[in-house]
């Protein structure tokens, strides 16, 4: 029963100019997250005091990239992205 789990398969994924080679094993999950997170300033919250005001920035993080998740069964990688 262990023989299939000990055999490692190399999966090559290409997305545009990007190429990724990842190891996979029978019955185990495989995940790849490739991209870039960037913070964006979306608003200011203003706190008003008696003598001054101090705006504090509100930011959101945006991920731009690809997430690949799959499982190898009988030498075939079943993937969703």
MDAnalysis code that builds the backbone (N, CA, C; Angstrom):
import MDAnalysis as mda
import numpy as np

u = mda.Universe.empty(243, n_residues=81, atom_resindex=np.repeat(np.arange(81), 3), trajectory=True)
u.add_TopologyAttr("name", ["N", "CA", "C"] * 81)
u.add_TopologyAttr("resid", np.arange(1, 82))
u.add_TopologyAttr("resname", ["UNK", "UNK", "UNK", "UNK", "UNK", "UNK", "UNK", "UNK", "UNK", "UNK", "UNK", "UNK", "UNK", "UNK", "UNK", "UNK", "UNK", "UNK", "UNK", "UNK", "UNK", "UNK", "UNK", "UNK", "UNK", "UNK", "UNK", "UNK", "UNK", "UNK", "UNK", "UNK", "UNK", "UNK", "UNK", "UNK", "UNK", "UNK", "UNK", "UNK", "UNK", "UNK", "UNK", "UNK", "UNK", "UNK", "UNK", "UNK", "UNK", "UNK", "UNK", "UNK", "UNK", "UNK", "UNK", "UNK", "UNK", "UNK", "UNK", "UNK", "UNK", "UNK", "UNK", "UNK", "UNK", "UNK", "UNK", "UNK", "UNK", "UNK", "UNK", "UNK", "UNK", "UNK", "UNK", "UNK", "UNK", "UNK", "UNK", "UNK", "UNK"])
u.atoms.positions = np.array([
    [0.815, -1.200, 0.000],
    [0.000, 0.000, 0.000],
    [0.859, 1.265, 0.000],
    [2.074, 1.178, 0.532],
    [2.921, 2.363, 0.600],
    [3.608, 2.694, -0.717],
    [3.711, 1.715, -1.598],
    [4.486, 1.904, -2.828],
    [4.005, 3.103, -3.641],
    [2.691, 3.278, -3.763],
    [2.182, 4.418, -4.554],
    [2.497, 5.745, -3.871],
    [2.466, 5.779, -2.552],
    [2.730, 7.034, -1.845],
    [4.204, 7.400, -1.828],
    [5.065, 6.425, -1.985],
    [6.494, 6.698, -2.008],
    [6.969, 7.206, -3.363],
    [6.205, 6.925, -4.427],
    [6.580, 7.377, -5.774],
    [6.231, 8.848, -5.934],
    [7.240, 9.655, -6.203],
    [7.040, 11.090, -6.376],
    [6.920, 11.419, -7.857],
    [5.960, 12.258, -8.198],
    [5.728, 12.691, -9.576],
    [6.090, 14.165, -9.663],
    [6.708, 14.584, -10.741],
    [7.054, 15.991, -10.947],
    [6.020, 16.590, -11.898],
    [5.313, 17.622, -11.464],
    [4.292, 18.284, -12.282],
    [4.835, 19.632, -12.748],
    [4.706, 19.900, -14.032],
    [5.141, 21.172, -14.603],
    [3.918, 21.968, -15.018],
    [3.820, 23.179, -14.491],
    [2.681, 24.059, -14.759],
    [3.202, 25.311, -15.448],
    [2.518, 25.721, -16.515],
    [2.900, 26.930, -17.232],
    [1.703, 27.863, -17.293],
    [1.911, 29.110, -16.903],
    [0.875, 30.141, -16.961],
    [1.518, 31.383, -17.565],
    [1.231, 31.632, -18.823],
    [1.878, 32.752, -19.509],
    [3.369, 32.471, -19.638],
    [4.195, 33.393, -19.176],
    [5.644, 33.233, -19.218],
    [6.181, 32.491, -17.997],
    [5.339, 32.254, -17.015],
    [5.761, 31.623, -15.759],
    [5.694, 30.107, -15.873],
    [6.754, 29.442, -15.434],
    [6.798, 27.984, -15.414],
    [7.144, 27.532, -14.002],
    [6.381, 26.562, -13.512],
    [6.560, 26.067, -12.151],
    [6.701, 24.556, -12.203],
    [7.697, 24.011, -11.522],
    [7.849, 22.573, -11.384],
    [7.648, 22.203, -9.922],
    [6.650, 21.365, -9.638],
    [6.336, 21.018, -8.256],
    [6.299, 19.497, -8.075],
    [6.703, 19.018, -6.904],
    [6.589, 17.591, -6.630],
    [5.186, 17.246, -6.149],
    [4.720, 16.052, -6.467],
    [3.408, 15.590, -6.018],
    [3.504, 14.102, -5.682],
    [2.702, 13.677, -4.723],
    [2.673, 12.284, -4.294],
    [1.233, 11.795, -4.321],
    [1.037, 10.532, -4.645],
    [-0.298, 9.939, -4.761],
    [-1.145, 10.187, -3.512],
    [-2.343, 10.731, -3.726],
    [-3.302, 10.922, -2.647],
    [-3.048, 12.099, -1.729],
    [-2.047, 12.897, -2.005],
    [-1.729, 14.042, -1.152],
    [-2.040, 15.345, -1.882],
    [-2.387, 16.370, -1.121],
    [-2.704, 17.677, -1.704],
    [-1.444, 18.391, -2.164],
    [-1.587, 19.137, -3.247],
    [-0.514, 19.967, -3.788],
    [-1.062, 21.373, -3.951],
    [-0.332, 22.365, -3.449],
    [-0.775, 23.764, -3.573],
    [0.385, 24.645, -4.008],
    [0.076, 25.591, -4.893],
    [1.039, 26.594, -5.327],
    [0.329, 27.940, -5.314],
    [0.949, 28.910, -4.696],
    [0.433, 30.274, -4.665],
    [1.526, 31.166, -5.229],
    [1.269, 31.756, -6.380],
    [2.265, 32.565, -7.067],
    [1.649, 33.913, -7.400],
    [2.234, 34.959, -6.869],
    [1.698, 36.279, -7.148],
    [2.346, 37.342, -6.297],
    [1.649, 38.440, -6.182],
    [2.178, 39.597, -5.469],
    [1.047, 40.266, -4.703],
    [1.311, 40.584, -3.449],
    [0.355, 41.356, -2.644],
    [0.775, 42.816, -2.651],
    [-0.202, 43.681, -2.842],
    [0.069, 45.121, -2.847],
    [-0.948, 45.840, -1.980],
    [-0.494, 46.730, -1.109],
    [-1.438, 47.514, -0.320],
    [-1.913, 48.732, -1.118],
    [-3.193, 49.057, -0.955],
    [-3.765, 50.243, -1.585],
    [-4.410, 51.110, -0.524],
    [-4.183, 52.403, -0.626],
    [-4.835, 53.371, 0.250],
    [-6.242, 53.592, -0.286],
    [-7.254, 53.319, 0.537],
    [-8.627, 53.456, 0.039],
    [-9.408, 54.576, 0.721],
    [-8.958, 55.010, 1.899],
    [-9.723, 56.046, 2.612],
    [-8.902, 56.578, 3.773],
    [-9.433, 57.583, 4.416],
    [-8.874, 58.118, 5.652],
    [-9.972, 58.172, 6.702],
    [-9.636, 57.829, 7.934],
    [-10.525, 58.055, 9.066],
    [-9.984, 59.274, 9.796],
    [-10.849, 60.214, 10.069],
    [-10.410, 61.442, 10.712],
    [-10.893, 61.489, 12.147],
    [-9.952, 61.710, 13.042],
    [-10.261, 61.917, 14.455],
    [-10.078, 63.393, 14.746],
    [-11.141, 64.067, 15.156],
    [-11.083, 65.509, 15.408],
    [-11.008, 65.745, 16.913],
    [-9.974, 66.448, 17.320],
    [-9.801, 66.825, 18.725],
    [-10.066, 68.316, 18.845],
    [-9.973, 68.831, 20.042],
    [-10.288, 70.250, 20.244],
    [-9.279, 71.169, 19.574],
    [-8.007, 70.795, 19.490],
    [-7.001, 71.684, 18.919],
    [-6.407, 71.188, 17.595],
    [-6.624, 69.946, 17.238],
    [-6.016, 69.436, 16.009],
    [-6.829, 68.263, 15.458],
    [-6.502, 67.865, 14.264],
    [-7.112, 66.681, 13.679],
    [-5.997, 65.798, 13.100],
    [-6.198, 64.518, 13.157],
    [-5.182, 63.578, 12.723],
    [-5.825, 62.501, 11.858],
    [-5.612, 62.534, 10.525],
    [-6.186, 61.491, 9.673],
    [-5.352, 60.208, 9.771],
    [-6.027, 59.083, 9.842],
    [-5.320, 57.805, 9.823],
    [-5.718, 57.059, 8.546],
    [-4.734, 56.529, 7.821],
    [-5.030, 55.877, 6.543],
    [-5.724, 54.533, 6.730],
    [-6.595, 54.190, 5.773],
    [-7.249, 52.883, 5.715],
    [-6.732, 52.209, 4.450],
    [-6.148, 51.017, 4.611],
    [-5.589, 50.308, 3.463],
    [-6.229, 48.936, 3.308],
    [-6.199, 48.435, 2.100],
    [-6.630, 47.076, 1.772],
    [-5.499, 46.413, 0.999],
    [-5.325, 45.117, 1.201],
    [-4.299, 44.364, 0.479],
    [-4.962, 43.602, -0.667],
    [-4.376, 43.714, -1.852],
    [-4.893, 43.057, -3.048],
    [-3.868, 42.028, -3.508],
    [-4.327, 40.810, -3.792],
    [-3.447, 39.764, -4.324],
    [-3.679, 39.647, -5.818],
    [-2.607, 39.723, -6.580],
    [-2.666, 39.583, -8.025],
    [-1.792, 38.391, -8.400],
    [-2.412, 37.295, -8.830],
    [-1.627, 36.114, -9.166],
    [-2.512, 34.918, -9.409],
    [-1.956, 33.739, -9.132],
    [-2.656, 32.496, -9.398],
    [-2.457, 31.548, -8.221],
    [-3.506, 30.811, -7.894],
    [-3.462, 29.783, -6.867],
    [-3.880, 28.470, -7.520],
    [-3.022, 27.469, -7.414],
    [-3.294, 26.159, -7.999],
    [-3.360, 25.145, -6.866],
    [-4.409, 24.334, -6.871],
    [-4.600, 23.341, -5.824],
    [-5.039, 22.042, -6.474],
    [-4.433, 20.929, -6.074],
    [-4.801, 19.673, -6.698],
    [-4.392, 18.467, -5.883],
    [-4.692, 17.300, -6.434],
    [-4.376, 16.020, -5.795],
    [-3.975, 15.039, -6.893],
    [-2.921, 14.283, -6.625],
    [-2.449, 13.292, -7.572],
    [-3.087, 11.943, -7.270],
    [-3.715, 11.352, -8.282],
    [-4.327, 10.032, -8.151],
    [-3.923, 9.216, -9.376],
    [-3.276, 8.094, -9.133],
    [-2.842, 7.169, -10.188],
    [-2.035, 7.865, -11.283],
    [-1.104, 8.722, -10.886],
    [-0.234, 9.394, -11.850],
    [-0.839, 10.569, -12.567],
    [-2.066, 10.941, -12.232],
    [-2.747, 12.081, -12.861],
    [-3.000, 13.146, -11.811],
    [-2.698, 14.398, -12.128],
    [-2.924, 15.506, -11.222],
    [-4.281, 16.139, -11.534],
    [-5.207, 16.097, -10.605],
    [-6.523, 16.726, -10.742],
    [-6.427, 18.089, -10.090],
    [-6.627, 19.152, -10.883],
    [-6.327, 20.512, -10.442],
    [-7.525, 21.425, -10.563],
    [-7.594, 22.388, -9.653],
    [-8.491, 23.552, -9.799],
    [-7.650, 24.782, -9.524],
    [-7.994, 25.879, -10.189],
    [-7.222, 27.102, -10.025],
    [-8.119, 28.298, -10.014],
])
